[in-house]
């Protein structure tokens, strides 16, 4: 899953990004309101961490734009403001959660997982299954019966996305944006390369699950 971080404190943004990466998430950082709004309105992210006090455009303005454009991406507001009126302003205008600085990274990660589970109707993102395979995102292990193989990085992010969206076709462009980030220079053929890697690992553990390419549309899982 790919998370947009709109935060002008560089050290905090980097720390949050690093913590998210350890949990298996991809992230993109924007450090001013205009760039943050542009990224948010693409609808290419699974979650937005949105600071309130930003240069060029503040977080409440960005939140208003997100809701006005009917972007369904969940938003967690990050701010140094602790007044109840500010919290209510964010929540009443459509934010999914609100966390006040300074906050612990552990608390932030917990809230991120809660919001993602709630908005994706996922009971437990630590374990995802389809057909004869199970992906444990905590240990980065893909299992089929008694066989298992270690996967990590973009491979795991890609397979996790396919598993979460197992009942639909995932467009190649969407996969590229969600896994590598909207502003990444990664080519769409990177998706094909990593699909090939995953197919090999599915074969190694003797799985019947296939990653099927649907011409002109994208990929879907079949068993």
C-alpha positions as CSV (number, residue, x, y, z in Angstrom):
1,X,0.0,0.0,0.0
2,X,1.2,3.5,-0.9
3,X,0.8,6.4,1.6
4,X,1.1,10.1,0.8
5,X,2.9,12.1,3.5
6,X,2.2,15.9,3.3
7,X,4.6,17.4,5.9
8,X,7.0,20.3,5.7
9,X,9.2,19.2,8.6
10,X,11.7,17.1,6.6
11,X,13.1,15.2,9.6
12,X,9.6,14.1,10.7
13,X,8.5,13.2,7.2
14,X,11.7,11.1,6.7
15,X,11.2,9.4,10.1
16,X,7.5,8.5,9.3
17,X,8.5,7.3,5.9
18,X,11.2,5.0,7.3
19,X,8.8,3.6,9.9
20,X,6.1,2.9,7.3
21,X,8.7,1.1,5.1
22,X,9.6,-1.2,8.0
23,X,5.9,-2.1,8.2
24,X,5.7,-3.0,4.5
25,X,4.2,0.3,3.2
26,X,5.4,2.5,0.4
27,X,5.3,6.3,0.8
28,X,5.7,9.5,-1.1
29,X,6.6,12.8,0.6
30,X,5.3,16.3,-0.4
31,X,6.6,19.3,1.6
32,X,4.2,22.0,0.6
33,X,0.5,22.4,0.3
34,X,0.2,22.9,-3.4
35,X,2.3,19.7,-4.3
36,X,0.4,17.9,-1.5
37,X,-2.9,18.8,-2.9
38,X,-1.9,17.8,-6.4
39,X,-0.8,14.4,-5.1
40,X,-3.9,13.9,-3.0
41,X,-6.3,14.7,-5.9
42,X,-4.8,12.0,-8.1
43,X,-6.6,9.4,-6.0
44,X,-3.5,7.2,-6.4
45,X,-2.9,6.6,-2.7
46,X,-4.3,4.3,-0.1
47,X,-4.0,6.8,2.8
48,X,-3.0,10.5,3.2
49,X,-1.1,11.8,6.3
50,X,-1.8,15.5,6.1
51,X,-0.2,18.2,8.1
52,X,-2.3,21.3,8.9
53,X,0.4,24.1,8.9
54,X,1.9,23.9,5.4
55,X,3.5,26.5,3.1
56,X,1.4,27.7,0.1
57,X,-1.8,25.9,1.2
58,X,-2.9,24.6,4.6
59,X,-4.1,21.1,5.4
60,X,-7.7,22.2,5.9
61,X,-7.8,23.7,2.4
62,X,-6.4,20.4,1.0
63,X,-8.9,18.4,2.9
64,X,-11.7,20.5,1.5
65,X,-10.4,19.9,-2.0
66,X,-10.2,16.2,-1.5
67,X,-13.8,16.0,-0.3
68,X,-15.1,18.4,-2.9
69,X,-13.6,16.2,-5.7
70,X,-15.1,13.1,-4.0
71,X,-11.7,11.5,-3.5
72,X,-12.3,8.5,-1.2
73,X,-8.8,8.2,0.1
74,X,-8.8,8.2,3.9
75,X,-7.0,11.1,5.6
76,X,-5.2,11.4,9.0
77,X,-4.5,14.9,10.0
78,X,-1.1,15.7,11.6
79,X,-0.7,19.0,13.5
80,X,0.9,20.8,16.3
81,X,-2.5,22.4,17.1
82,X,-4.1,20.6,20.0
83,X,-7.2,22.8,20.5
84,X,-10.5,20.9,20.4
85,X,-11.9,23.3,17.9
86,X,-9.1,22.4,15.4
87,X,-9.6,18.7,15.9
88,X,-13.4,19.1,15.4
89,X,-12.7,21.2,12.3
90,X,-10.7,18.4,10.8
91,X,-13.1,15.6,11.7
92,X,-16.2,17.5,10.8
93,X,-14.7,18.2,7.3
94,X,-14.1,14.6,6.6
95,X,-10.8,13.6,8.2
96,X,-10.7,10.0,9.3
97,X,-8.5,10.6,12.3
98,X,-6.4,13.4,14.0
99,X,-3.1,13.1,15.8
100,X,-1.4,15.9,17.6
101,X,2.3,16.6,17.5
102,X,4.5,15.5,19.2
103,X,3.3,11.9,18.7
104,X,5.0,8.5,19.0
105,X,5.7,6.7,15.8
106,X,4.1,3.6,17.3
107,X,0.9,5.5,17.9
108,X,0.9,6.8,14.3
109,X,1.5,3.3,12.9
110,X,-1.4,1.9,15.0
111,X,-3.7,4.6,13.7
112,X,-2.6,4.1,10.1
113,X,-3.4,0.4,10.3
114,X,-6.8,1.0,12.0
115,X,-7.9,3.5,9.3
116,X,-6.7,1.3,6.5
117,X,-8.5,-1.8,7.8
118,X,-11.7,0.2,8.4
119,X,-11.6,1.7,4.9
120,X,-10.6,-1.4,3.0
121,X,-12.9,-3.8,5.1
122,X,-9.8,-5.9,5.9
123,X,-10.0,-7.8,9.1
124,X,-6.3,-8.5,9.4
125,X,-3.8,-7.1,6.9
126,X,-1.0,-9.2,8.6
127,X,-2.3,-12.3,6.9
128,X,-3.8,-12.4,3.4
129,X,-4.9,-15.5,1.6
130,X,-6.1,-16.6,-1.8
131,X,-6.4,-20.2,-3.2
132,X,-3.7,-22.3,-1.6
133,X,-1.4,-19.4,-0.6
134,X,-1.0,-17.2,2.4
135,X,1.1,-14.0,2.7
136,X,2.3,-13.0,6.2
137,X,3.2,-9.3,5.8
138,X,4.9,-9.3,9.2
139,X,7.4,-12.0,8.4
140,X,7.4,-11.5,4.7
141,X,6.7,-15.2,4.1
142,X,4.6,-16.6,1.3
143,X,3.4,-20.1,2.1
144,X,1.6,-22.9,0.3
145,X,1.0,-26.0,2.4
146,X,4.3,-26.8,4.1
147,X,6.3,-24.9,1.5
148,X,7.3,-21.3,2.1
149,X,9.5,-18.6,0.4
150,X,10.6,-15.3,1.6
151,X,9.5,-12.2,-0.3
152,X,10.2,-8.6,0.4
153,X,10.2,-5.0,-0.8
154,X,8.2,-4.3,-4.0
155,X,7.5,-8.0,-4.5
156,X,5.6,-8.1,-1.3
157,X,3.9,-4.7,-1.9
158,X,2.7,-5.9,-5.3
159,X,1.4,-9.3,-4.1
160,X,-0.3,-7.6,-1.1
161,X,-2.1,-5.3,-3.4
162,X,-3.2,-8.1,-5.7
163,X,-4.4,-10.1,-2.6
164,X,-6.4,-7.2,-1.2
165,X,-8.0,-6.6,-4.5
166,X,-8.3,-10.3,-5.5
167,X,-11.8,-10.0,-6.7
168,X,-11.0,-7.5,-9.4
169,X,-8.6,-6.7,-12.2
170,X,-5.7,-4.4,-11.0
171,X,-4.7,-2.0,-13.8
172,X,-1.0,-1.9,-14.6
173,X,-0.9,1.9,-14.3
174,X,-2.6,1.7,-10.9
175,X,-0.1,-0.9,-9.7
176,X,2.8,1.3,-10.8
177,X,1.4,4.3,-9.0
178,X,0.4,2.5,-5.8
179,X,3.6,0.5,-5.5
180,X,6.2,2.9,-6.8
181,X,4.4,6.2,-6.1
182,X,2.8,8.7,-8.4
183,X,5.9,10.7,-9.0
184,X,8.2,7.8,-9.3
185,X,10.3,7.5,-12.5
186,X,9.6,3.7,-12.6
187,X,8.4,2.5,-15.9
188,X,5.2,0.5,-16.2
189,X,7.3,-2.5,-17.4
190,X,8.7,-2.6,-13.8
191,X,5.3,-4.1,-12.9
192,X,5.8,-6.9,-15.5
193,X,9.3,-7.6,-14.2
194,X,8.0,-8.0,-10.6
195,X,5.0,-10.0,-11.7
196,X,7.6,-12.4,-13.3
197,X,9.5,-12.6,-10.0
198,X,6.3,-13.4,-8.1
199,X,5.3,-16.1,-10.7
200,X,8.6,-17.8,-10.2
201,X,8.2,-17.8,-6.4
202,X,4.6,-19.2,-6.7
203,X,6.1,-22.0,-8.8
204,X,8.9,-22.6,-6.2
205,X,6.3,-23.3,-3.5
206,X,4.1,-25.5,-5.8
207,X,1.1,-23.1,-5.7
208,X,-1.8,-23.4,-8.1
209,X,-2.3,-19.6,-8.0
210,X,-1.6,-17.8,-11.2
211,X,-1.1,-14.1,-11.9
212,X,-3.0,-13.7,-15.1
213,X,-2.4,-10.8,-17.5
214,X,-5.7,-9.5,-18.9
215,X,-4.9,-7.9,-22.3
216,X,-5.3,-4.1,-22.2
217,X,-6.5,-4.1,-18.6
218,X,-4.0,-5.4,-16.0
219,X,-3.6,-8.4,-13.8
220,X,-5.8,-10.6,-11.6
221,X,-5.2,-13.6,-9.4
222,X,-6.6,-17.0,-10.5
223,X,-6.6,-20.4,-8.7
